[in-house]
Amino acid sequence: MSECTRSDLQREKKRMGDIRIASFNISSQMHPNILQIHEQLKDYHIDVVGMQELDRFTRRNPVDMLTAFASQGVYPYDSFQKTIDFEGGEYGIGLLSAYEIKEETGGKLNSEGLSEARAWQRIVIDIHGKSAAIYNTHLTHEGKAARRKQLNEILTIMNQDSSVYKILTGDFNTDQEYSEIYPMLEAYVTANGYQDKWLDTYNLKNEEMKVYAIDNIIVSRNLEICHVDMVENTLSDHNMLYVDLKFSDV
């Protein structure tokens, strides 16, 4: 793979590589400030962000959050995937993009015996002449065994995807040990944990959690990781994780 280089699109918070991807659980129960979060995405020159815990016309947040982000103009393309009906509306995950979405799909994950259903979603975008499939998910917090089943399900879906470049964002709730994410490592690389550097993306204290690096961005091995970082936040109980990626010539 070629060496990562600074992008011509950089401004004050410099981006390396071809594309900057983020994962951000915005914690809808905290009544997130859409304008402030949008400014943070813009300030850090995020190209595509996978979001978790989005409300859509619920009683606690009577707005379509993802559409509200898109309406700001910097990220005009969005895709929502419902996980459950909630408080008169919908609750789920979403992808927000500065690049046109060419395809979108999604579905439910195995949530048998769990109190809350979970889901996955996929979009396809073209950037710099490359087509990339970008996935997003939010796995269960109800035990390692249930998470492992859901992770394996997503792994199967991604492995069957014929797209050359594949990226998965998400809150994986892998709060017991770092190795919970290891099943992905046979075919993919994790941004959180890359070169054994773990970032604590959950920013509150919880006695039931053993590790706090629960958000991740997982990429196919033909994508070079140039830089990984997080933005510490008071806007959510999660910090925003982001990664700069460079496409290899395939």
HELIX and SHEET records of a PDB file:
HELIX    1   1 SER A   28  MET A   30  5                                   3    
HELIX    2   2 ILE A   34  ASP A   43  1                                  10    
HELIX    3   3 MET A   65  ALA A   70  1                                   6    
HELIX    4   4 LYS A  144  ASN A  159  1                                  16    
HELIX    5   5 TYR A  178  GLU A  186  5                                   9    
HELIX    6   6 TYR A  194  ASP A  196  5                                   3    
SHEET    1   A 6 TYR A  77  PHE A  86  0                                        
SHEET    2   A 6 GLY A  89  SER A  97 -1                                        
SHEET    3   A 6 VAL A  48  ARG A  56 -1                                        
SHEET    4   A 6 ILE A  19  ASN A  25  1                                        
SHEET    5   A 6 MET A 240  PHE A 247 -1                                        
SHEET    6   A 6 LEU A 223  VAL A 231 -1                                        
SHEET    1   B 6 ILE A 101  LYS A 108  0                                        
SHEET    2   B 6 ALA A 119  ILE A 127 -1                                        
SHEET    3   B 6 LYS A 130  HIS A 138 -1                                        
SHEET    4   B 6 TYR A 165  ASP A 171  1                                        
SHEET    5   B 6 ASP A 215  SER A 220 -1                                        
SHEET    6   B 6 TYR A 188  THR A 190 -1                                        
END                                                                             
